[in-house]
Amino acid sequence: MEKALQQLLLNIGNLFKVKTIITIMVLGALTAAFLKGVVPVELYASIATAIITYYFTRREGRE
């Protein structure tokens, strides 16, 4: 149980890496611009999909 808790805390800590923060900020700024009507739906959908796909399919140092 303690090992699982340590792993959970390690995983949460890894979420706050610089790349993750920048990715979330870019997606947030894009969403804000979309909600204000600055970014058209087609552009928002393609960019947001690309960012989310990259974020969830990338592998850092894993073989």
C-alpha positions as CSV (number, residue, x, y, z in Angstrom):
1,M,0.0,0.0,0.0
2,E,2.8,2.4,0.9
3,K,4.6,1.6,-2.4
4,A,1.4,2.4,-4.4
5,L,1.1,5.7,-2.5
6,Q,4.7,6.6,-3.3
7,Q,4.1,5.8,-7.0
8,L,1.0,7.9,-7.0
9,L,2.8,10.9,-5.6
10,L,5.6,10.4,-8.1
11,N,3.2,10.3,-11.0
12,I,1.4,13.5,-9.7
13,G,4.8,15.2,-9.4
14,N,5.7,14.2,-13.0
15,L,2.5,16.0,-14.1
16,F,4.0,19.3,-13.2
17,K,7.0,19.2,-15.4
18,V,7.6,22.3,-17.5
19,K,6.5,20.7,-20.8
20,T,3.2,19.7,-19.2
21,I,2.6,23.2,-17.9
22,I,3.4,24.8,-21.2
23,T,1.1,22.4,-23.0
24,I,-1.8,23.1,-20.7
25,M,-1.2,26.9,-21.0
26,V,-1.2,26.7,-24.8
27,L,-4.3,24.7,-24.9
28,G,-5.9,27.1,-22.4
29,A,-5.0,30.2,-24.4
30,L,-6.3,28.5,-27.6
31,T,-9.6,27.7,-25.8
32,A,-9.9,31.2,-24.5
33,A,-9.4,32.6,-28.0
34,F,-12.0,30.2,-29.3
35,L,-14.5,31.2,-26.7
36,K,-14.0,34.9,-27.5
37,G,-14.6,34.1,-31.2
38,V,-11.0,34.9,-32.4
39,V,-10.2,31.4,-33.5
40,P,-12.6,29.6,-35.9
41,V,-14.0,26.2,-35.0
42,E,-12.1,24.3,-37.7
43,L,-8.7,25.8,-36.6
44,Y,-9.5,25.2,-32.9
45,A,-10.5,21.6,-33.5
46,S,-7.4,20.7,-35.6
47,I,-4.9,22.4,-33.2
48,A,-6.5,21.1,-30.0
49,T,-6.6,17.6,-31.4
50,A,-3.0,17.8,-32.5
51,I,-1.9,19.0,-29.0
52,I,-3.9,16.4,-27.1
53,T,-2.9,13.6,-29.4
54,Y,0.8,14.5,-29.0
55,Y,0.5,14.8,-25.3
56,F,-1.1,11.4,-24.8
57,T,0.9,9.5,-27.3
58,R,4.4,10.7,-26.6
59,R,6.9,8.5,-24.8
60,E,9.7,10.1,-22.8
61,G,12.8,7.8,-22.6
62,R,10.7,4.6,-22.7
63,E,11.7,1.7,-25.0
